[in-house]
Amino acid sequence: MNTGNTTFRDSLATVDTQGKRKWVFAQRPKGRWYNLRSLLSIFYFSVFCSLPFISINGRPLFMLNVVEGKFILFGAIFWPQDFFIFGLAMVAFILFIVLFTMAFGRLFCGWMCPQTIFMEMLFRRIEYWFEGDAGAQRLLQSQPWTTEKILRKTGKHLVFYALSFLIANLFLAYIIGARALGGIITEPLSQHTGGFAAILVFSGVFYGVFAFLREQVCTAVCPYGRLQGVLLDKDSIVVAYDYKRGEPRGKYRKDDSRATGDCIDCAQCVKVCPTGIDIRNGTQLECTNCTACIDACDHMMEKTGRPKGLIRYASENGIARQQQLHFTPRLKIYSGILVLLLGAIVFLLASRKPVSGTIMRTAGILYQERGADSISNLYRIKLVNKTTIDIPLTLQLEDEAGKVEMVGRTEVLVKAEGQGEGTFFVVLPRSNLHNRKSAVYIRLYQNGKQITRMRTSFLGPLQ
């Protein structure tokens, strides 16, 4: 670890002293970890491209329709009335991220983040195909605008934009659904100017991110990377350089007397880093745990006959104490909490009622006297159906001494994925009223089976 010079912590690796961008020409990675990430990326791309088009009972498996306030997660629909459940799930998810980062560092960034996967596993590979490896890219960049350079650059950016356009269409399918997207594509443009404009905007954003912003998204835009600084501690698992074994550095010689450490100062770990950092300086904000430096270092260790793992997944305490990575009690506790949080999220989603809504007393009306011994209140009920079938509901007062009298109809019909409403009276005996306001509970039944229970207030005369 660089203990003498810590100026690298005062600036970004991709910005010079004048504040200008330093373009990262990352060397093409190769090795065991990169192969694993490549296999996983195939799975991720398959899921991303197919998820919006998978339906269950005519409903998309996954859709986040912000415009209509309609969210579908794994076939379960959520309306604005379910926001408290959605909010609790988001809080639990944030806690999950915090604990996950405290235990496993930025493992998510290197292995699961869409930005990393698309950039390193798709766009960067296309760039290698058009412009060659890092050295060839630098040479091409420094050359004047020849026909070859124009063709290579133009071809690359055309493919980049085409892919960005495709990603934008898929992204929009997650928001409005595959059917609505199909309408934008197949129907006249005049009918979908707003949708087409959204596709162009998203295409421009994705093209700008993958063609120009790149690692700046991870280092300057994404808040998760900045959270790393306050969430990591010396027991967090990160991609780390074993300075105990590697220092002091020294150039490799065949007759090496091994007076130096295992690091031969070849800088291969720096050349392959997509954010341009030197992992030997220790854990840094820009590191996304992509493992490219691990593969590069292992390759050099293998060529020089030295043990692999000079750069590896480890914790700071593990490096300092020369311990192998193991499942510490702290990791066990955090992992246990993560499992509990996931269980809580699943429980919240599974326990959600198929019908929800509100009951309100009719505004401007106090109460009505029914003869000498009864009081009634007029109510309006509004319900939301979260299922794909129509649900007829009957209302029944929980207090057996009273009753519900429907106005106009004997039941409330709630359309599939729609809403239903009705008007009714609640009639209670005077003897049951001991306060100006009393809580009453209405039970909702579907075909004789209670599906939910709702609370409202009953207004009576002054005692």
RAMOPE-V318635 format. One record per residue. N is the residue number from 0. RES is the residue in one small letter. BURIAL is # if it has 24 or more other ideal C-beta (glycine too) atoms within 12 Angstrom, else .. D_CENTER is the distance of its C-alpha to the mean C-alpha in Angstrom with 1 decimal. Layout:
# RAMOPE-V318635
N&RES&BURIAL&D_CENTER + N&RES&BURIAL&D_CENTER
This chain:
# RAMOPE-V318635
0&m&#&33.3 + 1&n&.&34.6 + 2&t&.&36.3 + 3&g&.&38.8 + 4&n&.&36.7 + 5&t&.&33.5 + 6&t&.&33.4 + 7&f&#&30.3 + 8&r&.&28.4 + 9&d&.&29.7 + 10&s&.&28.2 + 11&l&#&25.6 + 12&a&#&26.7 + 13&t&#&26.2 + 14&v&.&28.3 + 15&d&.&32.0 + 16&t&.&34.4 + 17&q&.&35.0 + 18&g&.&31.3 + 19&k&.&31.1 + 20&r&.&28.4 + 21&k&.&29.2 + 22&w&#&27.9 + 23&v&#&26.5 + 24&f&#&28.4 + 25&a&#&26.5 + 26&q&#&28.8 + 27&r&#&27.7 + 28&p&#&26.4 + 29&k&.&27.8 + 30&g&#&28.1 + 31&r&.&26.9 + 32&w&#&23.4 + 33&y&#&22.9 + 34&n&.&24.1 + 35&l&.&21.7 + 36&r&#&18.7 + 37&s&#&20.5 + 38&l&.&20.8 + 39&l&.&17.2 + 40&s&#&16.3 + 41&i&.&18.7 + 42&f&.&16.8 + 43&y&#&13.4 + 44&f&.&15.3 + 45&s&.&17.1 + 46&v&.&14.2 + 47&f&#&12.6 + 48&c&.&16.2 + 49&s&.&17.3 + 50&l&#&14.7 + 51&p&#&15.6 + 52&f&.&19.2 + 53&i&#&19.3 + 54&s&.&21.0 + 55&i&.&22.2 + 56&n&.&25.4 + 57&g&.&25.0 + 58&r&#&21.5 + 59&p&#&18.4 + 60&l&#&16.2 + 61&f&#&13.0 + 62&m&#&13.4 + 63&l&#&12.2 + 64&n&#&15.6 + 65&v&.&15.6 + 66&v&.&19.2 + 67&e&.&20.6 + 68&g&.&18.4 + 69&k&#&17.7 + 70&f&#&14.5 + 71&i&#&14.7 + 72&l&#&12.6 + 73&f&.&14.5 + 74&g&.&17.6 + 75&a&#&17.7 + 76&i&#&18.2 + 77&f&#&17.3 + 78&w&#&19.6 + 79&p&.&19.9 + 80&q&#&22.2 + 81&d&#&19.4 + 82&f&.&17.5 + 83&f&.&18.7 + 84&i&#&17.2 + 85&f&#&13.8 + 86&g&.&14.3 + 87&l&.&15.3 + 88&a&#&12.4 + 89&m&.&10.1 + 90&v&.&12.8 + 91&a&#&12.9 + 92&f&.&9.2 + 93&i&.&10.0 + 94&l&.&13.1 + 95&f&#&11.6 + 96&i&#&9.8 + 97&v&#&13.3 + 98&l&#&15.3 + 99&f&#&13.5 + 100&t&#&14.1 + 101&m&#&17.6 + 102&a&#&18.4 + 103&f&#&16.9 + 104&g&#&16.3 + 105&r&#&13.9 + 106&l&#&13.9 + 107&f&#&10.2 + 108&c&#&11.1 + 109&g&#&14.0 + 110&w&#&13.1 + 111&m&#&9.6 + 112&c&#&8.2 + 113&p&#&9.0 + 114&q&#&11.2 + 115&t&#&13.2 + 116&i&#&13.6 + 117&f&#&14.8 + 118&m&#&16.9 + 119&e&#&18.5 + 120&m&#&18.8 + 121&l&#&19.8 + 122&f&#&20.9 + 123&r&#&22.5 + 124&r&#&24.4 + 125&i&#&25.7 + 126&e&#&26.8 + 127&y&#&28.7 + 128&w&.&30.3 + 129&f&#&31.6 + 130&e&#&32.5 + 131&g&.&32.9 + 132&d&.&31.8 + 133&a&#&31.4 + 134&g&.&35.2 + 135&a&.&35.8 + 136&q&#&33.1 + 137&r&.&34.7 + 138&l&.&38.1 + 139&l&#&37.0 + 140&q&.&35.5 + 141&s&.&38.8 + 142&q&.&41.0 + 143&p&.&42.4 + 144&w&.&41.2 + 145&t&.&43.0 + 146&t&.&42.7 + 147&e&.&40.7 + 148&k&.&38.2 + 149&i&.&37.8 + 150&l&.&37.3 + 151&r&#&34.7 + 152&k&.&32.7 + 153&t&.&33.0 + 154&g&.&32.1 + 155&k&#&29.0 + 156&h&#&27.7 + 157&l&.&28.7 + 158&v&#&26.6 + 159&f&#&23.7 + 160&y&#&24.0 + 161&a&.&24.5 + 162&l&#&21.3 + 163&s&#&19.5 + 164&f&#&21.3 + 165&l&#&20.2 + 166&i&#&16.5 + 167&a&#&17.0 + 168&n&#&18.7 + 169&l&#&16.0 + 170&f&#&13.4 + 171&l&#&16.0 + 172&a&#&16.5 + 173&y&#&13.1 + 174&i&#&14.3 + 175&i&#&18.0 + 176&g&#&18.4 + 177&a&#&20.3 + 178&r&.&23.7 + 179&a&#&23.3 + 180&l&#&22.2 + 181&g&.&25.3 + 182&g&.&27.4 + 183&i&#&26.4 + 184&i&.&27.3 + 185&t&.&30.5 + 186&e&.&32.0 + 187&p&.&33.9 + 188&l&.&32.0 + 189&s&.&33.9 + 190&q&.&32.1 + 191&h&.&28.6 + 192&t&.&29.0 + 193&g&.&26.0 + 194&g&#&23.7 + 195&f&#&25.3 + 196&a&.&24.9 + 197&a&#&21.1 + 198&i&#&21.0 + 199&l&.&23.1 + 200&v&.&21.0 + 201&f&#&17.7 + 202&s&#&19.9 + 203&g&.&21.3 + 204&v&#&18.1 + 205&f&#&16.8 + 206&y&#&20.4 + 207&g&.&20.6 + 208&v&#&17.5 + 209&f&#&18.6 + 210&a&#&22.3 + 211&f&.&22.8 + 212&l&#&20.1 + 213&r&#&18.6 + 214&e&#&18.4 + 215&q&#&18.9 + 216&v&#&15.2 + 217&c&#&14.5 + 218&t&#&17.6 + 219&a&.&18.2 + 220&v&.&15.3 + 221&c&#&12.1 + 222&p&.&12.6 + 223&y&#&10.9 + 224&g&#&13.9 + 225&r&.&16.3 + 226&l&.&15.3 + 227&q&#&16.3 + 228&g&.&19.9 + 229&v&.&20.2 + 230&l&#&18.2 + 231&l&#&20.0 + 232&d&.&23.5 + 233&k&.&26.2 + 234&d&#&25.0 + 235&s&#&21.4 + 236&i&#&21.1 + 237&v&#&20.7 + 238&v&#&22.3 + 239&a&#&25.7 + 240&y&#&29.2 + 241&d&#&32.0 + 242&y&#&34.4 + 243&k&.&36.8 + 244&r&#&37.5 + 245&g&#&37.0 + 246&e&.&39.1 + 247&p&.&41.5 + 248&r&#&40.5 + 249&g&.&43.2 + 250&k&.&43.8 + 251&y&.&44.3 + 252&r&.&48.0 + 253&k&.&49.5 + 254&d&.&52.0 + 255&d&.&49.3 + 256&s&.&50.8 + 257&r&.&47.4 + 258&a&.&48.2 + 259&t&.&44.7 + 260&g&#&41.3 + 261&d&#&39.4 + 262&c&#&37.5 + 263&i&#&39.6 + 264&d&#&38.0 + 265&c&#&37.1 + 266&a&.&34.0 + 267&q&#&32.2 + 268&c&#&29.1 + 269&v&#&29.1 + 270&k&#&29.8 + 271&v&#&26.9 + 272&c&#&24.3 + 273&p&#&21.9 + 274&t&#&21.7 + 275&g&#&25.5 + 276&i&#&25.8 + 277&d&#&28.4 + 278&i&#&26.8 + 279&r&#&30.3 + 280&n&#&29.9 + 281&g&#&27.5 + 282&t&#&23.9 + 283&q&#&22.7 + 284&l&#&20.0 + 285&e&#&19.7 + 286&c&#&19.3 + 287&t&#&16.1 + 288&n&#&17.7 + 289&c&#&18.1 + 290&t&#&21.4 + 291&a&#&23.5 + 292&c&#&25.9 + 293&i&#&26.4 + 294&d&#&27.5 + 295&a&#&29.7 + 296&c&#&31.4 + 297&d&#&32.0 + 298&h&#&33.7 + 299&m&#&36.0 + 300&m&#&36.7 + 301&e&.&37.7 + 302&k&.&39.9 + 303&t&#&41.7 + 304&g&.&42.2 + 305&r&#&40.1 + 306&p&.&37.6 + 307&k&#&33.9 + 308&g&#&31.3 + 309&l&#&32.3 + 310&i&#&28.7 + 311&r&#&26.5 + 312&y&#&23.7 + 313&a&#&25.5 + 314&s&#&25.5 + 315&e&#&27.9 + 316&n&.&30.1 + 317&g&#&30.2 + 318&i&#&31.4 + 319&a&.&33.9 + 320&r&.&35.3 + 321&q&.&35.2 + 322&q&.&33.4 + 323&q&.&31.5 + 324&l&#&27.9 + 325&h&.&28.0 + 326&f&.&26.2 + 327&t&#&27.4 + 328&p&.&28.0 + 329&r&.&25.3 + 330&l&#&22.7 + 331&k&.&24.1 + 332&i&.&23.7 + 333&y&#&20.1 + 334&s&.&19.3 + 335&g&.&21.3 + 336&i&.&19.5 + 337&l&#&16.1 + 338&v&.&17.8 + 339&l&.&19.2 + 340&l&#&15.9 + 341&l&.&14.5 + 342&g&.&17.9 + 343&a&.&17.8 + 344&i&#&14.7 + 345&v&.&16.4 + 346&f&.&19.6 + 347&l&#&18.4 + 348&l&#&17.2 + 349&a&.&20.4 + 350&s&.&22.8 + 351&r&#&21.9 + 352&k&#&25.2 + 353&p&#&25.7 + 354&v&#&27.5 + 355&s&#&27.0 + 356&g&#&28.8 + 357&t&.&31.3 + 358&i&#&35.1 + 359&m&.&37.0 + 360&r&#&40.7 + 361&t&.&42.2 + 362&a&.&42.5 + 363&g&.&46.1 + 364&i&.&47.6 + 365&l&.&48.6 + 366&y&#&50.1 + 367&q&.&52.8 + 368&e&.&55.8 + 369&r&.&56.6 + 370&g&.&60.2 + 371&a&.&61.3 + 372&d&.&58.8 + 373&s&#&55.4 + 374&i&#&52.7 + 375&s&#&49.9 + 376&n&#&46.7 + 377&l&#&45.2 + 378&y&#&41.4 + 379&r&#&38.8 + 380&i&#&35.9 + 381&k&.&32.7 + 382&l&#&30.5 + 383&v&#&27.2 + 384&n&#&27.1 + 385&k&#&23.7 + 386&t&#&25.4 + 387&t&.&26.8 + 388&i&.&30.4 + 389&d&.&32.8 + 390&i&#&33.5 + 391&p&#&37.0 + 392&l&#&37.1 + 393&t&#&40.2 + 394&l&#&40.3 + 395&q&#&42.3 + 396&l&#&43.2 + 397&e&#&42.5 + 398&d&.&45.8 + 399&e&.&48.5 + 400&a&.&51.1 + 401&g&#&49.3 + 402&k&.&48.1 + 403&v&#&45.8 + 404&e&#&47.5 + 405&m&#&45.5 + 406&v&.&46.6 + 407&g&.&47.3 + 408&r&.&45.3 + 409&t&.&45.2 + 410&e&#&41.5 + 411&v&#&38.2 + 412&l&#&36.6 + 413&v&#&32.9 + 414&k&.&31.8 + 415&a&.&29.0 + 416&e&#&25.7 + 417&g&#&28.0 + 418&q&#&29.9 + 419&g&#&33.4 + 420&e&#&35.7 + 421&g&#&39.1 + 422&t&#&41.9 + 423&f&#&43.8 + 424&f&#&46.1 + 425&v&#&45.9 + 426&v&#&49.5 + 427&l&#&50.4 + 428&p&#&53.8 + 429&r&.&55.0 + 430&s&.&55.7 + 431&n&.&51.9 + 432&l&#&51.1 + 433&h&.&51.6 + 434&n&.&49.5 + 435&r&.&48.9 + 436&k&.&45.2 + 437&s&#&44.3 + 438&a&.&41.0 + 439&v&#&41.2 + 440&y&#&38.8 + 441&i&#&38.5 + 442&r&#&37.6 + 443&l&#&36.2 + 444&y&#&37.5 + 445&q&#&36.7 + 446&n&.&39.7 + 447&g&.&41.0 + 448&k&.&37.8 + 449&q&.&36.1 + 450&i&#&32.4 + 451&t&#&31.8 + 452&r&.&33.7 + 453&m&#&33.6 + 454&r&.&35.3 + 455&t&#&37.3 + 456&s&.&40.4 + 457&f&#&44.0 + 458&l&#&46.4 + 459&g&#&50.0 + 460&p&.&53.3 + 461&l&.&54.1 + 462&q&.&55.8
